[in-house]
């Protein structure tokens, strides 16, 4: 019988789903993590969801894993060469049909009750365009390393750094720009998209709860040679009017980092992180290796400081 993480109403008070989520997953060479990713989506309760996986023609076990999970019609996938992560996201988006778009990379997974919690947030904030939350960092084995608590939206912080984790992000379909994800961006397409939405006046809403697990491992894209190159920084800063002079950049970074720290202090982010540290080393792979005690304790930790 599925357990409930404290503070999560997985049945959404018995309401019938009124909106549909489309979860987009770009993938290449992450077959060993794919089952966790897909199960964490399809095992969400109380919501209408589809999962669109766009694999770049992996030659590992990815296709075999996807085939083994294809008995669920909510999963759709394609494995073919692409032009990188942004291209894969664009292809997956064009295949999707949902009202709200989630972005979950193949080496990440949702925590239990995530989509129900986001659906409740949408009901309470009908004018919002983008929802994001806190996230946990886990090792390759899915065991908790630390909680990363975020804060309410700060334009100054976003100008300085991409403090919003894509694995916790859900965007209203109508809010996504017509250009979709820029294929020129190889690793910071999330920062580029969030700046685009901010510049268009879209509303961001923070859920003060952990929504996803971000795996830290040697093979992740953010550790590769194409990640966060000077050329990509220049492209994004120029596009969104962020000054690139050395003095101006230093000021932007100081102001953004100061706002980031101040908001985390005021909103109890550091307290949440300290409390979560007591659970370091516990498995968060709730869909296979259920550690109900750890997840309930995690839920209790966050519910105590979320108000």
Phi, psi and omega per residue, in radians:
X1 nan 2.239 -3.113
X2 -1.076 2.401 3.088
X3 -1.595 2.888 3.130
X4 -2.001 2.316 3.023
X5 -1.325 2.276 -3.083
X6 -0.941 2.354 -3.127
X7 1.572 -0.024 3.138
X8 -1.954 2.119 3.054
X9 -1.714 1.529 -2.999
X10 -1.142 -0.363 3.119
X11 -1.664 -0.019 3.121
X12 0.878 0.879 3.081
X13 0.998 0.482 3.071
X14 1.366 0.103 -3.125
X15 -1.264 2.544 3.020
X16 -1.270 2.519 3.125
X17 -1.010 2.308 -3.135
X18 -1.937 -0.076 3.109
X19 -2.529 2.868 -3.092
X20 -2.121 2.353 3.055
X21 -1.701 2.406 2.940
X22 -2.022 2.088 3.119
X23 -1.757 2.140 -3.111
X24 -1.772 2.275 3.129
X25 -2.248 1.882 2.979
X26 -1.421 2.542 -3.029
X27 -2.616 2.516 2.921
X28 -2.802 2.010 3.064
X29 1.259 0.387 -3.120
X30 -1.991 0.580 -3.086
X31 -0.986 -0.566 -3.098
X32 -1.194 -0.310 3.125
X33 -1.839 -0.192 -2.958
X34 -1.061 -0.707 -3.114
X35 -1.049 -0.753 3.115
X36 -1.042 -0.802 -3.113
X37 -1.026 -0.915 -3.072
X38 -1.155 -0.794 -3.134
X39 -1.064 -0.648 -3.120
X40 -1.170 -0.385 3.065
X41 -1.481 -0.918 -3.017
X42 -1.247 -0.325 3.128
X43 -1.614 0.070 3.023
X44 -1.159 2.481 -3.043
X45 -1.929 2.639 2.974
X46 1.352 0.240 -3.128
X47 -2.432 2.793 3.037
X48 -1.633 2.103 -3.050
X49 -2.474 2.542 2.950
X50 -2.218 2.637 -3.132
X51 -2.142 2.088 -3.133
X52 -1.953 1.969 -3.132
X53 -1.834 2.193 3.116
X54 -2.035 1.778 -3.109
X55 -1.677 2.474 -3.050
X56 -1.519 0.522 3.122
X57 1.471 0.716 -3.110
X58 -1.062 2.538 3.089
X59 -1.880 0.301 3.058
X60 -1.707 -2.609 -3.089
X61 -1.460 0.109 -3.049
X62 -0.930 -0.920 -3.088
X63 -1.091 -0.724 3.127
X64 -1.064 -0.731 3.126
X65 -1.144 -0.786 -3.132
X66 -1.112 -0.684 3.098
X67 -1.096 -0.669 -3.119
X68 -1.197 -0.357 -3.113
X69 -1.803 0.034 -3.006
X70 -1.357 0.025 3.055
X71 -1.180 -0.313 3.091
X72 -1.619 2.044 -3.061
X73 -1.177 -0.223 3.122
X74 -1.322 -0.240 3.082
X75 -1.667 2.190 3.013
X76 -2.232 2.440 -3.089
X77 -2.601 2.727 3.076
X78 -2.413 2.449 3.045
X79 -2.180 1.878 -3.120
X80 -2.774 2.753 3.137
X81 -1.031 2.519 3.082
X82 -2.432 -3.120 -3.093
X83 -1.747 0.424 3.108
X84 2.029 -3.086 -3.020
X85 -1.088 -0.752 3.141
X86 -1.099 -0.729 3.104
X87 -1.071 -0.732 3.122
X88 -1.115 -0.723 3.101
X89 -1.095 -0.723 3.131
X90 -1.102 -0.760 3.120
X91 -1.113 -0.739 3.141
X92 -1.146 -0.702 3.127
X93 -1.058 -0.754 -3.118
X94 -1.177 -0.367 3.069
X95 -1.514 -0.269 -2.997
X96 -1.470 2.831 -3.091
X97 -2.301 0.051 -3.014
X98 -1.354 2.846 3.088
X99 -1.377 -0.545 3.133
X100 -2.198 2.454 -3.042
X101 -1.934 2.166 3.009
X102 -1.846 2.658 -3.096
X103 -2.194 1.902 -3.084
X104 -2.242 1.943 3.116
X105 -1.209 2.787 -2.968
X106 -1.151 -0.398 3.128
X107 -1.671 0.200 3.120
X108 -1.978 2.920 3.041
X109 -2.650 2.650 3.084
X110 -1.384 2.665 3.007
X111 -1.510 2.823 -3.095
X112 -1.123 2.428 3.107
X113 1.405 0.092 -3.077
X114 -1.045 -0.879 -3.064
X115 -1.202 -0.591 3.066
X116 -1.129 -0.696 3.124
X117 -1.143 -0.723 3.121
X118 -1.163 -0.697 3.111
X119 -1.074 -0.708 3.087
X120 -1.105 -0.701 3.122
X121 -1.111 -0.692 3.117
X122 -1.108 -0.723 3.117
X123 -1.080 -0.654 -3.104
X124 -1.440 -0.333 -3.100
X125 -2.291 1.184 -3.006
X126 -1.120 -0.276 -3.126
X127 -1.685 0.020 -3.115
X128 -1.307 2.685 -3.128
X129 -1.965 -0.460 -3.107
X130 -2.501 2.305 3.105
X131 -2.060 2.382 3.075
X132 -2.484 2.812 -3.088
X133 -2.442 -2.954 3.026
X134 -1.356 2.925 3.081
X135 -2.554 2.834 3.065
X136 -1.876 2.485 2.964
X137 -1.654 2.285 3.132
X138 -2.247 2.802 3.061
X139 -1.406 -3.113 3.135
X140 -1.024 -0.477 -3.132
X141 -1.518 0.042 3.102
X142 1.421 0.232 3.129
X143 -1.593 2.456 -3.026
X144 -1.111 2.226 2.969
X145 -1.712 -0.862 3.136
X146 -2.894 2.799 2.974
X147 -1.634 2.424 2.986
X148 -1.967 1.864 -3.123
X149 -1.586 2.307 3.114
X150 -1.791 -2.827 -3.037
X151 -2.645 3.028 3.098
X152 -1.026 2.741 -2.996
X153 -1.032 2.392 3.083
X154 -2.331 2.005 3.113
X155 -1.085 -0.678 -3.130
X156 -1.111 -0.704 3.129
X157 -1.186 -0.743 -3.128
X158 -1.114 -0.584 3.085
X159 -1.108 -0.475 -3.078
X160 -1.616 -0.713 -3.071
X161 -2.715 2.713 3.123
X162 -1.504 1.523 -3.079
X163 -1.443 -0.120 -3.128
X164 -1.639 2.190 -3.129
X165 -1.466 2.228 -3.095
X166 -1.078 -0.521 -3.107
X167 -1.221 -0.232 3.095
X168 -1.870 0.146 -2.985
X169 -1.689 2.362 3.056
X170 -2.322 2.202 -3.011
X171 -2.123 2.337 3.058
X172 -1.059 2.301 -3.055
X173 -0.945 -0.765 -3.088
X174 -1.183 -0.267 -3.116
X175 -1.516 -0.305 -3.092
X176 -1.226 2.231 -3.086
X177 -1.074 2.643 -3.090
X178 -1.044 -0.497 -3.137
X179 -1.291 -0.219 -3.093
X180 1.033 -2.506 -3.119
X181 -1.509 2.411 -3.086
X182 -1.396 2.090 -3.111
X183 -1.225 -0.204 3.028
X184 -1.272 -0.368 3.134
X185 -1.546 2.023 -3.062
X186 -1.596 -0.442 -3.100
X187 -2.479 -0.289 -3.103
X188 -2.016 0.569 3.116
X189 -1.124 -0.416 3.094
X190 -1.210 -0.828 3.117
X191 -1.052 -0.754 3.115
X192 -1.037 -0.783 -3.121
X193 -1.171 -0.749 -3.119
X194 -1.139 -0.674 3.074
X195 -1.133 -0.653 3.096
X196 -1.095 -0.780 3.138
X197 -1.169 -0.716 3.106
X198 -1.090 -0.756 3.132
X199 -1.131 -0.456 3.119
X200 -1.512 0.067 3.091
X201 1.383 0.367 -3.136
X202 -1.290 2.658 -3.079
X203 -1.649 2.253 3.123
X204 -1.858 2.391 3.118
X205 -2.241 2.252 -3.141
X206 -1.690 2.292 3.002
X207 -1.719 2.066 -3.050
X208 -1.445 1.004 3.138
X209 -2.613 2.675 3.081
X210 -1.329 2.292 -3.086
X211 -1.955 -0.420 -3.037
X212 -2.645 2.882 3.057
X213 -1.938 2.212 3.126
X214 -1.822 2.036 -3.112
X215 -1.403 2.357 3.034
X216 -1.877 1.993 -3.104
X217 -2.650 2.875 -2.988
X218 -1.143 -0.447 -3.025
X219 -1.700 0.121 -3.068
X220 -1.268 2.682 -3.064
X221 -1.015 -0.661 -3.085
X222 -1.168 -0.182 3.089
X223 -1.760 0.007 -3.042
X224 -1.491 2.991 -3.118
X225 -1.255 -0.288 -3.140
X226 -1.584 -0.005 -3.042
X227 -1.442 2.297 2.979
X228 0.882 0.954 3.110
X229 -1.363 2.730 3.072
X230 -0.988 -0.615 -3.135
X231 -1.124 -0.703 -3.128
X232 -1.251 -0.671 3.045
X233 -1.016 -0.796 -3.116
X234 -1.107 -0.753 3.131
X235 -1.001 -0.851 -3.064
X236 -1.233 -0.765 -3.125
X237 -1.134 -0.704 3.124
X238 -1.139 -0.751 -3.116
X239 -1.073 -0.665 -3.021
X240 -1.845 0.282 3.010
X241 1.207 0.503 3.093
X242 -1.549 2.113 -3.102
X243 -0.971 2.470 -3.075
X244 -1.956 0.002 3.062
X245 -1.158 2.603 -3.046
X246 -0.996 -0.816 -3.113
X247 -1.142 -0.784 3.141
X248 -1.109 -0.704 3.137
X249 -1.124 -0.709 3.101
X250 -1.055 -0.734 3.133
X251 -1.119 -0.791 3.134
X252 -1.049 -0.741 -3.124
X253 -1.162 -0.742 -3.139
X254 -1.141 -0.817 -3.131
X255 -1.107 -0.774 -3.130
X256 -1.127 -0.778 -3.138
X257 -1.158 -0.677 3.114
X258 -1.104 -0.771 3.106
X259 -1.107 -0.686 3.134
X260 -1.060 -0.869 -3.119
X261 -1.141 -0.776 -3.110
X262 -1.068 -0.752 -3.134
X263 -1.169 -0.669 3.112
X264 -1.130 -0.657 3.097
X265 -1.132 -0.885 -3.073
X266 -1.110 -0.668 -3.055
X267 -1.640 0.153 3.039
X268 1.354 0.328 -3.105
X269 -1.113 -0.757 -3.117
X270 -1.186 -0.590 3.092
X271 -1.119 -0.762 3.118
X272 -1.074 -0.704 -3.140
X273 -1.132 -0.728 -3.141
X274 -1.125 -0.767 3.140
X275 -1.122 -0.681 -3.132
X276 -1.190 -0.433 -3.110
X277 -1.079 -0.374 3.111
X278 -1.144 -0.327 -3.101
X279 -1.789 0.213 -3.131
X280 -0.988 2.355 3.133
X281 1.639 -0.113 3.131
X282 -1.499 2.482 -3.109
X283 -1.268 2.343 3.064
X284 -1.876 0.207 -3.139
X285 -1.417 1.275 -2.990
X286 -1.180 -0.384 -3.064
X287 -1.441 -0.325 3.139
X288 -2.165 -1.024 -3.085
X289 -1.844 1.354 -2.993
X290 -1.167 2.042 2.973
X291 -1.924 1.339 -3.018
X292 -1.023 -0.651 -3.121
X293 -1.085 -0.789 -3.135
X294 -1.119 -0.734 -3.095
X295 -1.242 -0.651 3.076
X296 -1.147 -0.704 3.109
X297 -1.126 -0.688 3.089
X298 -1.070 -0.786 3.117
X299 -1.078 -0.726 3.135
X300 -1.121 -0.695 3.123
X301 -1.032 -0.787 -3.070
X302 -1.331 -0.628 -3.115
X303 -1.165 -0.469 3.128
X304 -1.230 -0.468 -3.045
X305 -2.019 0.032 -3.039
X306 -1.396 -0.344 -3.063
X307 -1.403 nan nan
